[in-house]
Amino acid sequence: MIAAVTFDFWETLVHDTPENLERGRALRLVAGAGAPQPAAALDDAYERSGTVMRQRFWARQRDASIGEQVRLFLDCVGPGLAERLGPAGLAEAVEAYAAPVLRLPPLLNPGAREAVRELAGRGVRLGIVSNTGRTPGVVLRRVLERYGLLRHFAAISYSDEVGFRKPHAAIFELTLRALGARPADAVHVGDNPLDDVEGARSFGMRAAHYAAGGRPAAAAADVIVTDLAELPLRLV
């Protein structure tokens, strides 16, 4: 009996276009810098801050808040820049850095809306377990709300908010605890064989691999789907 289903967000419920990613990066750098800066300096700071994030947090399956991430980016633009902006300026920079996705929203993947609504209609408790990058969970919730899906999720764990990244067990544990479900009675759905499939199975959950676009199926997955509309039938 499946009591709960958790979903990955990026590349599972939604996907982004290369054009959106490029335009979003440009918006983030200009708006998030807090003051006019040369384009080359912003690009360099963006890359260096990403390297630090990967080494300091992501490689250890940890994550930083959006405030910490923006402060790091600003200090890569210019040492001490975050402090010089002051609390109000820093808050404006954080909001601007986080916001491009709202102007350039990702697209729902085929069958995502149908799968979420069908499972929720059955009384299955739904959650999200997702790593974030440059866009924080507070903004991704607004994306879900725009698509009319936020109300279906009883528990949402974004890595920038909980401090852990998949495949760390803690992000799965926090979500299932909030859903009131045991790992043995839950399924996680995601596109990444390591973060989603192995991460969930290591915690004792079953895993459904969303292998769309010709991606090879994860050998360890309990269920393979290429269209999320198939999911409710496969989880009976």
C-alpha positions as semicolon CSV with decimal commas, in nm:
position;residue;x (nm);y (nm);z (nm)
1;M;0,000;0,000;0,000
2;I;0,157;0,330;-0,109
3;A;0,086;0,601;0,145
4;A;0,310;0,876;0,010
5;V;0,479;0,980;-0,314
6;T;0,754;1,241;-0,330
7;F;0,866;1,417;-0,645
8;D;1,187;1,578;-0,758
9;F;1,124;1,928;-0,902
10;W;1,380;2,013;-1,173
11;E;1,377;1,786;-1,481
12;T;1,097;1,581;-1,327
13;L;0,793;1,802;-1,267
14;V;0,936;2,083;-1,481
15;H;1,210;2,151;-1,733
16;D;1,381;2,466;-1,851
17;T;1,487;2,572;-2,199
18;P;1,845;2,670;-2,289
19;E;1,715;3,016;-2,384
20;N;1,551;3,063;-2,044
21;L;1,865;2,951;-1,865
22;E;2,083;3,197;-2,056
23;R;1,843;3,488;-2,014
24;G;1,790;3,403;-1,648
25;R;2,162;3,405;-1,582
26;A;2,197;3,749;-1,741
27;L;1,909;3,888;-1,535
28;R;2,046;3,737;-1,215
29;L;2,392;3,880;-1,260
30;V;2,285;4,235;-1,344
31;A;2,005;4,263;-1,089
32;G;2,174;4,068;-0,813
33;A;2,500;4,261;-0,811
34;G;2,351;4,544;-0,607
35;A;2,539;4,808;-0,810
36;P;2,661;4,850;-1,172
37;Q;2,950;4,616;-1,246
38;P;3,147;4,522;-1,560
39;A;2,997;4,218;-1,734
40;A;3,328;4,031;-1,722
41;A;3,352;4,079;-1,346
42;L;3,000;3,948;-1,297
43;D;3,064;3,640;-1,512
44;D;3,385;3,566;-1,326
45;A;3,217;3,610;-0,986
46;Y;2,930;3,383;-1,090
47;E;3,166;3,105;-1,189
48;R;3,387;3,143;-0,883
49;S;3,091;3,149;-0,645
50;G;2,957;2,835;-0,812
51;T;3,290;2,660;-0,763
52;V;3,292;2,754;-0,394
53;M;2,931;2,634;-0,354
54;R;3,019;2,298;-0,508
55;Q;3,330;2,251;-0,296
56;R;3,199;2,388;0,033
57;F;2,845;2,254;0,024
58;W;2,722;2,048;-0,271
59;A;3,009;1,797;-0,277
60;R;2,928;1,724;0,089
61;Q;2,553;1,686;0,020
62;R;2,486;2,010;0,206
63;D;2,337;2,338;0,089
64;A;2,337;2,707;0,176
65;S;2,045;2,943;0,209
66;I;1,979;3,187;-0,073
67;G;2,104;3,467;0,150
68;E;2,436;3,289;0,205
69;Q;2,467;3,215;-0,166
70;V;2,409;3,577;-0,269
71;R;2,649;3,704;-0,005
72;L;2,913;3,467;-0,148
73;F;2,844;3,587;-0,503
74;L;2,870;3,954;-0,399
75;D;3,197;3,896;-0,217
76;C;3,331;3,730;-0,532
77;V;3,232;4,044;-0,725
78;G;3,422;4,254;-0,473
79;P;3,549;4,165;-0,125
80;G;3,324;4,325;0,134
81;L;3,057;4,425;-0,119
82;A;2,782;4,243;0,070
83;E;2,860;4,439;0,386
84;R;2,882;4,770;0,202
85;L;2,533;4,723;0,060
86;G;2,388;4,716;0,412
87;P;2,083;4,510;0,520
88;A;1,835;4,682;0,288
89;G;2,064;4,667;-0,015
90;L;2,152;4,306;0,052
91;A;1,783;4,214;0,082
92;E;1,717;4,379;-0,255
93;A;2,007;4,192;-0,411
94;V;1,879;3,857;-0,275
95;E;1,530;3,921;-0,410
96;A;1,664;4,021;-0,752
97;Y;1,904;3,726;-0,770
98;A;1,627;3,478;-0,686
99;A;1,354;3,620;-0,911
100;P;1,443;3,547;-1,279
101;V;1,248;3,219;-1,282
102;L;0,930;3,415;-1,215
103;R;0,984;3,610;-1,538
104;L;1,108;3,305;-1,728
105;P;0,913;3,015;-1,579
106;P;1,007;2,654;-1,652
107;L;0,761;2,434;-1,838
108;L;0,563;2,149;-1,689
109;N;0,674;1,809;-1,812
110;P;0,420;1,597;-2,001
111;G;0,183;1,425;-1,763
112;A;0,304;1,608;-1,451
113;R;-0,024;1,784;-1,377
114;E;-0,226;1,471;-1,444
115;A;-0,007;1,250;-1,224
116;V;-0,012;1,489;-0,929
117;R;-0,388;1,540;-0,943
118;E;-0,463;1,169;-0,988
119;L;-0,247;1,063;-0,695
120;A;-0,382;1,340;-0,472
121;G;-0,737;1,238;-0,568
122;R;-0,663;0,885;-0,446
123;G;-0,568;1,023;-0,105
124;V;-0,195;0,962;-0,149
125;R;0,007;1,213;0,052
126;L;0,242;1,406;-0,176
127;G;0,572;1,578;-0,115
128;I;0,864;1,734;-0,297
129;V;1,227;1,641;-0,233
130;S;1,448;1,855;-0,452
131;N;1,793;2,005;-0,475
132;T;1,806;2,371;-0,570
133;G;2,071;2,566;-0,755
134;R;2,059;2,941;-0,800
135;T;1,680;2,962;-0,753
136;P;1,554;2,909;-0,397
137;G;1,262;2,703;-0,280
138;V;1,055;3,008;-0,188
139;V;1,046;3,102;-0,557
140;L;0,988;2,746;-0,679
141;R;0,677;2,729;-0,461
142;R;0,540;3,022;-0,657
143;V;0,604;2,834;-0,980
144;L;0,402;2,541;-0,848
145;E;0,126;2,778;-0,741
146;R;0,109;2,931;-1,089
147;Y;0,050;2,584;-1,231
148;G;-0,218;2,509;-0,971
149;L;-0,017;2,229;-0,809
150;L;0,114;2,373;-0,482
151;R;-0,201;2,286;-0,287
152;H;-0,153;1,916;-0,357
153;F;0,182;1,893;-0,172
154;A;0,161;1,843;0,202
155;A;0,539;1,858;0,256
156;I;0,809;2,032;0,056
157;S;1,183;1,998;0,117
158;Y;1,408;2,217;-0,095
159;S;1,778;2,179;-0,022
160;D;1,846;2,551;0,030
161;E;1,585;2,549;0,308
162;V;1,665;2,224;0,487
163;G;2,045;2,239;0,444
164;F;2,084;1,889;0,293
165;R;2,100;1,779;-0,069
166;K;2,001;1,451;-0,224
167;P;2,116;1,179;-0,206
168;H;2,160;1,254;0,168
169;A;1,907;1,057;0,372
170;A;1,816;1,358;0,586
171;I;1,621;1,537;0,312
172;F;1,409;1,225;0,252
173;E;1,365;1,167;0,625
174;L;1,245;1,521;0,692
175;T;0,989;1,497;0,414
176;L;0,845;1,160;0,511
177;R;0,826;1,264;0,873
178;A;0,619;1,565;0,769
179;L;0,398;1,338;0,557
180;G;0,356;1,088;0,840
181;A;0,473;0,801;0,620
182;R;0,724;0,519;0,660
183;P;0,992;0,472;0,394
184;A;0,857;0,126;0,314
185;D;0,520;0,281;0,225
186;A;0,659;0,561;0,007
187;V;0,787;0,609;-0,348
188;H;1,016;0,883;-0,474
189;V;0,996;0,996;-0,838
190;G;1,291;1,163;-1,009
191;D;1,514;1,182;-1,315
192;N;1,857;1,140;-1,155
193;P;1,982;0,780;-1,107
194;L;2,210;0,878;-0,818
195;D;2,026;1,155;-0,634
196;D;1,674;1,025;-0,687
197;V;1,690;0,650;-0,740
198;E;1,985;0,547;-0,524
199;G;1,916;0,820;-0,269
200;A;1,559;0,707;-0,213
201;R;1,638;0,336;-0,213
202;S;1,923;0,385;0,033
203;F;1,669;0,539;0,270
204;G;1,433;0,243;0,230
205;M;1,190;0,399;-0,017
206;R;1,096;0,263;-0,355
207;A;1,211;0,467;-0,653
208;A;1,043;0,553;-0,984
209;H;1,289;0,671;-1,247
210;Y;1,155;0,934;-1,487
211;A;1,357;0,836;-1,792
212;A;1,222;1,074;-2,055
213;G;1,397;1,198;-2,368
214;G;1,578;0,874;-2,439
215;R;1,767;0,869;-2,109
216;P;1,880;0,518;-2,012
217;A;1,671;0,359;-1,740
218;A;1,831;0,331;-1,397
219;A;1,894;-0,036;-1,324
220;A;1,817;0,006;-0,954
221;A;1,475;0,167;-1,006
222;D;1,160;-0,016;-0,900
223;V;0,953;0,157;-1,169
224;I;1,052;0,322;-1,499
225;V;0,828;0,583;-1,666
226;T;0,887;0,796;-1,973
227;D;0,567;0,997;-1,933
228;L;0,449;1,101;-1,588
229;A;0,089;1,036;-1,691
230;E;0,182;0,664;-1,669
231;L;0,283;0,696;-1,305
232;P;-0,050;0,648;-1,122
233;L;-0,118;0,323;-1,309
234;R;0,235;0,197;-1,243
235;L;0,200;0,262;-0,870
236;V;-0,121;0,065;-0,819
